[in-house]
Amino acid sequence: TGPVPEGTDPLASGRATLYTWSVVRRNDLPPFPERVPYVAAVVDLDEGPRMMSNIIDCPQTPEALELDMKLEVAFEKLDDKITLPLFRPAKG
């Protein structure tokens, strides 16, 4: 494979592993007060890049998370222009 042509988005599998995380229990900036607790995380995409995201669809506690756990992407559409890539524990 070569470089991605300018103006196009590279494809990714949607699979990642958990690199590090923090359970956020207080955040006074909108819109976060309604979302606490939530997990702020850094994930390693299977393709190599590392990115920040949130972990969803599991208890928002340290006991529910472990380093290098397998994750899969879940997209959250905020509006017609913004969709967030979030991650959840991988099935199977």
N, C-alpha and C positions, 0 to 999 in steps of 0.2 A: 504494500500500500504506500501511496505517496502522500504528499501534503494535501490538506483539505483546500479545495479551490476557494478563492476569495469570494465572500458573499454567501457562502453556504455554511450550514452547521454540521459538524461531525456527528456521526451516530454513536450512541453509547448503549450498552446492554441494559442499563438500569440496575445492575448488581454492584454492591459495594460491601466494604467491611468497616466496622466501627473503629476509628482510630483513637478518639478521646471524646469525652462528653462532660457536661455539667447540668445538674438538675437546677433550674432557675425557679426559685420559690417567691421571689419578689422582683417586680419590674414596674416602676411607676409611669413609664412612657407609653402613650397610646400606640397601638391597641393592646399592649401586652398585659395590663392588669387583669383583663378577663381571661387570659390564656394560662396563667400560672396555676399549678406548676407545669413546666414544659422542659423538654430536654434539648438544650443547645449542643450540637455535635459537630465534629469534624469526621468526615468519612473519606475513605480511599475508594475511588471508583475502580472497578476491575480493569479499566483501560489505563490506569496510572494516575490521573489527576486526583488531587485532594480538594475537597470543598466543604464549606460549612452548610449545615442544614438543621432540621429538627427531626427527632425520632417520634413516630406516632404509632398508634394501634398496639401499645403495650403500656403496662403501668409506668408512670413517670417517677420511678424510684431507682436508686442505685442498684438495688437487688435484682431488678429486671434486666439490667444491661451488663455486658461483659466485653472486654477488649477483643477485637477481631471477630465479633459476632457477625454473621452474614446478614445483609440487608437487601431490600429491594425498593425501588423507587415507587412513590405514590404521588401523583400530581394533584395539587389543590388549586383550583381556579378561583382567583379572587375577584376578577372582573374580566371584561372582554380583552384587556391588554396584558394582564398579569396572571401568570400561572406559576406556582412555586413547586420546585422539586423537593419533596419531603421523603423520608425513608422510614420503613417499618421492618420488623424482623422478617427474614425470608421464610417462606413456607417450604417445608420439606427439607 
